[in-house]
Each structure stands twice: as C-alpha cells, then as structure tokens.
Amino acid sequence: GGCRKETRGADLSQELGEYTPAKVWEAPPAEGKFASINKPTAGAQKEEALKKGDHDLQIYSMATPNGVKVTMLLEELCDMHPEFEYDAWAASIMNGDQFTSGFVECNPNSKIPCMMDYGTNPPTRVFESASILMYVSEKFNNAFFPQQHKTEILNWVFWQMGSAPYLGGGFGHFYAYAPVKIEYAINRFTMEAKRQLDVLDQQLATRKYIACDEYTIADMAIWPWYGALVLGRLYDAAEFLDVASPRPPRTCSPCGGR
C-alpha cells in the first residue's frame, strides 16, 4: 500500500520536511504537465476573437469531464429536437486557447466549457458547466430537469461541482500529473476520492438514477467524472482505487450506450 517517494536531486522527504512558507508567496519556476498554462494571474494573454458559426448556441470546449457533461445534454437535445443544431469549437487548454481575448470575454475565469447564446439580444455568455446545463435545459422547457425534483437535482449537481476539484485538482493532479509522487498528498486525496465514490455507491444502491427516477442533468454532471473514473478512463486509476470492491458506482449507467 501507498506510493514510494521519488527523489529529485536532494532527498524529497527531507526537502518536504524542511519547507517553511515565506511570509509572502512568490511563484516558483513552473513544473509539471500544466506548467505552461498555470499562472497566478487572470485575463487575456493574446488578442483573438472567438469563432462563430451559424447557430444560436456556440460552445467552446474539449473532451474533459466538464466539457463532456455539456455535450451530453446538447446531444440529447439534438435527438429530441431534430431541428436543433449548435456549433462546437475546440478550445485546447494545453495550447492556451482559454487565454485569448475572445474566450476571456466569454469566461473571465478562462476555463472550459463556455458558451455564447446569440439568440438573445444582446448575446448571453454562459460559463461554468453547471450553469450551462441549467441554462440550456431551461431553454428547452426544463428538459432533463423536472421541476418537481428541482431541489434534489440541484443538490447533486452542486455536490459534483464542489466535489470534483478534490478528485481532479487533488487526486488526479498528485496521482497522475505532479512532477513527483508525494505519498502524503496521494493518500490524502485518494481517501477523499474513495469517500466520494462511496457517497455515490450508497445513493445508487436502491435507485437507477442519482436524483430521482428520471435521467437528469445531475446524472450528466456526475457521469463524465465518476463514471469515467470507475471505467478506467480517467487518470488510469481504477485499479489503484479498487473501484470494483465491493462494486462500482452505477451513476447514469444506462446512458453508457447513448
């Protein structure tokens, strides 16, 4: 059990043990997979307008869990309403597309996904994946968002929004992306990731969907993170997390074939 520490020049355990935070933090040299895009400042870094297609809804995203959840809803709506179309544009976070002036105008937080609705006057920007799910659903008469279950659905949507940073920025970062393997950090966030999976496992023990007896935006929010995790599609961590014992979460499992 546990992960063996790796050294980087000086003994890492000694290096970690001797670290004392300065009175005022200063950014260190960037390291790791996301070094080129991690900075302590916000705002546009280059002038470039967003691309725009012919339809009202323009989505700027990529196939990360947060991007997938919005695409799931949009594609479900395309199946329900053959006349509905939208334009999707790749926004590569590794290439820094989220720091263009056009993207920052759409989302000042420079995170994917973000969306522009040109069917309103003036056009409406929508950012944060949960906000996009709710906004788009409401445009389609609350599709996948039955109002008699509104509060319980929102409970789980915001559970996911509050929990996923510990799974992604915590567990995923230290297990898969950090330039060194830090046992304390991996153990800390593995424990939290497994606790979250147990929350889902217990909730789904007697029901088909997470919030009610219908497939909703709550399932769409949770599946790309936790469903992908237990299927081994996220961080290649299913075996490490022992997700098959006693049984994996079944969050939105029927939508796997959609």
N, C-alpha and C positions, 0 to 999 in steps of 0.2 A: 504494500500500500504506500501511497504518497509518491511524490516525484523527486528524484535525486537532483540536488542543486548542480548547476553547471557553473564553472568558473570563467571569468573574463579578466585575464591578467592577474590581479590580486584576488585572493580568495573571496568569493562572493559573500559568504556568510559573514566574514569579517567586515567587508565593505558595507553590507546592510546594517550590521550591528553598530558601526561607527557613525552612521549618518545622523546628523543633527540638523533639523530645519533651520535655515537662516531666518533672521528677523523679517527680511523682505525677500520673497522668492524671485529668482531670475531664471529665465528659460534656459535649460541646458541644451547642448547640441542634440539635434533630433536623431532618434534611433527607431528602428523597427519598420514594419511594413508600411505604416501610415505616416512615416516621418515627413514626407514631402507635403502633406496636407494638414498636419497638426500645428497650429499656431495659437498663441494666447490672445489673438485679436480677431475681430469680425469685420465684415464688409467686403466689398468687391476688390478683386486683385487685378482684373483686366476688363476692358470695355468690350462687351459682346452682347448683342441682343439675343433674346430667346427666339428660336424658330417657331413658326406659326403655320398651322395647316388650315384646312377649310372648315373645320367643325367648331362648335361652340366650346367644347371641352378640350383643353390641351394639357397633357400630363407629361411631366419631366421626371424621369425616374430610371431605375435599373433593377435588376433581379435580386435585390437584397430582400430579407424578410419584410421590411417596411414597405418596399416597393411592391412586392408580390401581393400583399393584402389588398391594396387598392386595385391592382389589376384583376384580382379575383372578382371584386364587386363589379367592375366595369364589364368584364366578360360575361358575367351572369346577366347583366342588364342587356347586353347585346343579344343574348339568347332569348330573353324575354321580349325584347322590342327590336325586331329586325330592322326597323328604320333608324335606330340609334347608332351613331358612329362617333368616334372620338379620335384624336390624334395623339400618338405616344412618341415621345422623343427620348432617346438615350441620353442620360446625364451621368457621365463617368466620374465618380468621386475620386478615382485614382488619378485621373487627368486634370482634376481641379475644375470641372465644369460648374460645380456648385459655387464657385467664386467669381463667375462672370457677373457683370453689372446687371444683365437681364435676369439672371437667376436670383440674385440678391434682392432685386425689386419684387420678385415673386415670393421669395422666402428670405427674410433678413437673417435667419439662423443658418442658412447655407447647408441644409440637409435635404436629402431626397426622401419621399417624393414631394413635389409641389405641383399645383395645378392653377391654370387660368381658365375662368369661365367668361367667354366673350359673348355669351347670350344675355348678359346683363349690361346695363348702361349706368355708370361706367363698368368696365370689366371687373370681375371679382377675383382676387387672389385667394387661394386656399392652401395653407401649409399645415404640417403635422398630419400624419397618416390617419389618426382617429378623426380629426376634423374633416378630412377629405371623405372618409367613409360616411360620416353623418351628413355632410353637405350633399353628396351625390345621392344618397338614399332619399333624403327629403325632396330632392328634385323629381324623384320617381315615386311620389306618393308613399314615402317611407318603406320602400322595398327592402326586404330583409331586416326591417327594423319595426316589428309590430309594436304599436304604441301601448297595448295592454301589458306588454312586458318591458316597457321602455327603461325603467329604473334598473331592473336586473341585467338587461343587456348592457347598459352603461356601466354598471358595476364591473362587469367582466372586461369591457373594452378598456376601461381605465386601470383595471388590475393589470392588464397586459402592458399598457403604456408605462405604468410605474414599475413593473417587474422586469421587463425586458432589458433595461440598462444593466441590471445586475447579471443577467445571462450573457448579453453581448459585450458591453464595455467592461464587465467584471470577468466572468468565467471565460468567455470567448477570447478576450484580449490576452489574459495571462496564460491560458492553456494553449492557444493556437498562434498568437501573433507577437507576443512580447519577445524582445531580443534575448532574454534569459528566462529560464524557468525558475520561478520563485515559489518554493514549496508552500510557504505561508499563504501567499496570495491565491495560489491554485486551490489549496484546501479550503480557504475562506469562501471563495465563490463557488466551488463545487458543492459545498454544503448548502449554499443558498439555491443553486440550480436544482439540486435534488429535492429540496424542500418545496420549490415551486412546482416541480413535476408531481409531487405528492398532493399538493393542493388540487391540481387538475385531476389526478387519478381518483381522488376521493369524490370530487364533484361529479365526475363522469361514471362513477361506479353503478349508478342506477338510472342513467339517462343517456339519450343518444346525442344530444347537443348540449352546449355548455350553459346556456342561459335559460332556455325554455324548451318546448317540444318542437321548435322550428329551427331551421338553419338560418342564422342571423349574422349581422356584421360582427358580433362578438366572436363567432367561430372563425370568420375571415381574419380577424385581428390576431387570433391566437395560433391558428394552424401554421402559418409560414415560419413562426419561431419554434414552437414546441413540437408540432407535428414533424417538421423537418429535422429537428434535433433527434427525436427518437427513431427516425428512419435512417439516421446516419448521414444526412445531407448537410448538416451544419456543424462546422468545426471538426468533423470526423471523430466525434466524441461519444457516439452511442455506446460503444463497448466500455470506455473509461467510466461513463456514468452508470453503467449496468442498468440500462433502461428496461431490459426485459425481465427484471426481477422486482416485484412479483409479476407485474405485467405493465406494459407501456400505456401511457395515456391514449385515449381514443378520440381526442379532440377533433370533431368535424371529420372523422374517418370516412363517412360516406362520400365526402366531396373529393376524395382522392382520385376518383375516376372521372371527375367532371372535366 
